Amino acid sequence: MREPDSATLAAGNLPEFSVSELSQRLKRTVEEAFGLVRVRGEISGFKRAASGHLYLTLKDADANLDAVCWKGTAGRFTFRPEDGLEVICTGRLTTYPSRSRYQLVIERMEPAGVGALMALLEERRKRLAAEGLFDAARKKPLPYLPDVIGVVTSPTGAVIRDILHRLRERFPRRVLLWPVLVQGEQAAAQVAAAIEGFNRLAPGGAIPRPDLLIVARGGGSLEDLWAFNEEVVVRAAAASAIPLISAVGHETDTTLIDFASDRRAPTPTAAAEIAVPVRAELLLDVLDRQRRLVAAVARHLAERRERVAALSRGLPDPRRLLQAAAQRLDDLSEHLRRALLLGVQRRRVGFERIAGRLQGRPLVQQLARGREALTRADQALGRGFTRLLAERQQRLAAAGSLLASLSYQRVLERGYAVVREAGAGVLTSVKATRPGLALEIEFKDGRTAASVDGGGGGTVRSPRKSGSERPGGQGSLL
């Protein structure tokens, strides 16, 4: 009998684990050894689940590390993670027993230095500029004095108070506030939704549509202002039909929404100053323009008055001109009166001469002869029309008799019938029939429906009688 070797003896002393037990021990070992780690790598395969959790892979030149970030943690990020961005993640290492994989549970994420964010910002700026979103030709002029101003900002910060205070000082206007987050993972989506929401308001509706929009936020780091560099915000600002002023950060801060807006303000307070003029200055300007207008009109009238006076001195006395014209009018009136009297006298003499000729005997005789000729012509025309009408009636009666003699109705009166296919034309041969064919048979006193039994040469049966059919039915015809 062979002695057992040392490997067999050692295996017999090893404890036996189930797969679940071994996975749990590995999980505890990894979590105890790497309870808190800080990892630097490039984001790859970034995916946001419907639940709001983030799944991604951190990679460098030689290795990959799966990572997950839960929804509550992701909502605190000051920028939007995306593929290709180098980040530094802080979290704990754990295992995922269902797939025998280890992964990093991210509790904090930050860009790997400002240089990485600046490179991403520059790449995005060039790409959006190439689409024409920053073209000067697309920018709309701002209204001089808007009735309603829409403000997109945080409702609790100092920004909205500064804007309202400056508007109240310069020229009070109606302000509609759309409260949004101005920092964090959800900020970009809320700002874009606010801009689009203001644009969807119907003019003249229950909520007035703003004439001007202000998107504002206080100062901060590049990461704090990152929401206003997101593509969704830039596209919403560029697509806004309402003129838009961007007032994000301080004077030295620049975000991508500044390029897409119609006007950039260095601060939120400056945005309010751009939005409305100073009321007192406007009143002074209106009064000054009124004074200048009145003075200009008075000066213009004085110049015209002097010119008219100068021209009047070179004109003759208008009363003398009227006196000569009045004398000519009197002369012409007298000539006209005499001409009218002479004309009437000439017309009277002519009419009297014509009346004398009309009362002579020869003219009366001509009128009598003409009347008699007209009477004879009228009588002849009546006799001719009566004769022509009688001839046409005779020809019409003859044609009707010929048409009646040639009609197939005369044939039906002799005992024949016309067979038609229902809804179609006349059947002239038994070969045109087929079993079940619906027929319509016409007699001299009406029509009846029938059908074919059998093939060619079969019998015809009538399913119903017409009002004029003889008792007993038609019987077989084919």
Secondary structure by P-SEA (a helix, b strand, c coil): cccccaaaaaaaabbbbcaaaaaaaaaaaaaaaccbbbbbbbbcccccccccbbbbbbbcccccccccccaaaaaaccccccccbbbbbbbbbbbbccccbbbbbccccccccaaaaaaaaaaaaaaaaaaccccccccccccccccbbbbbcccccaaaaaaaaaaaacbbbbbbbbcccccccaaaaaaaaaaaaaaaccccccbbbbcbbbbcccccccccccccccaaaaaaaaacccbbbbbccccccccccccccccccccaaaaaaaacccaaaaaaaaaaaaaaaaaaaaaaaaaaaaaaaaaaaacccaaaaaaaaaaaaaaaaaaaaaaaaaaaaaaaaaaaaaaaaaacaaaaaaaaaaaaaaaaaaaaaaaaaaaaaaaaaaaaaaaaaaaaaacaaaaaaabbbbbbcccbbbbcccccccccbbbbbbcccccccccccccccbbbbbcccccccccccccccc
